Amino acid sequence: ILNVEQSPQSLHVQEGDSTNFTCSFPSSNFYALHWYRWETAKSPEALFVMTLNGDEKKKGRISATLNTKEGYSYLYIKGSQPEDSATYLCAFITGGNQFYFGTGTSLTVIP
Amino acid sequence: DAGITQSPRHKVTETGTPVTLRCHQTENHRYMYWYRQDPGHGLRLIHYSYGVKDTDKGEVSDGYSVSRSKTEDFLLTLESATSSQTSVYFCAISAVVNQPQHFGDGTRLSIL
């Protein structure tokens, strides 16, 4: 069993604020890192797949960075909107094809 | 949306009974996964499949078995359900391991 930590556990921000969260994972046996967005009463939806140290990915106002040497990834949301309210999950994938999800960061954007 | 169907969507059963959950995909993806979601634990991998008749254990495989006799179907079986297996179960699929997973809508299983 392996630890994937996400922080903070929950976050409330005002509409228009920018925010970021962290996913920490072991720096050994890294294969890939996934970010997912999970809205209440729906299933998780993929945001990014990151495989290389130094990777930066962007989709609209959301971006992510990856540091495999120190074992962390950041997810950034610029100019948060109420529709960004969701739980954001990261998943660490090992060389042995095992998936370990963090418990998520719950984001609430207040209009 | 990826073509993934989980059945049943809800089930209530008694301790000691066998339970089978089905995941059906229409995407012809190689990889299929079963997760359980519990408060405070997020999603935990139970078993996954990397092809027909090819399966492997995940983090929380005890008490569960799986079978994949066709590309499109991945079955999760609780041979003798226990109350600790009350959970929401999600199936996911992906074409290759380092591509994003697409999730089904989940099955809410209650074991009394």
Interface residues (C-beta under 8 A of the other chain):
Chain A: I1 Y31 A32 H34 Y36 K42 S43 P44 E45 A46 V49 T51 L89 A91 I93 N97 Q98 F99 Y100 F101 G102 T103 G104
Chain B: Y33 Y35 G40 H41 G42 L43 R44 L45 Y48 Y50 D56 G58 E59 F90 V97 N98 Q99 P100 Q101 H102 F103 G104 D105 G106
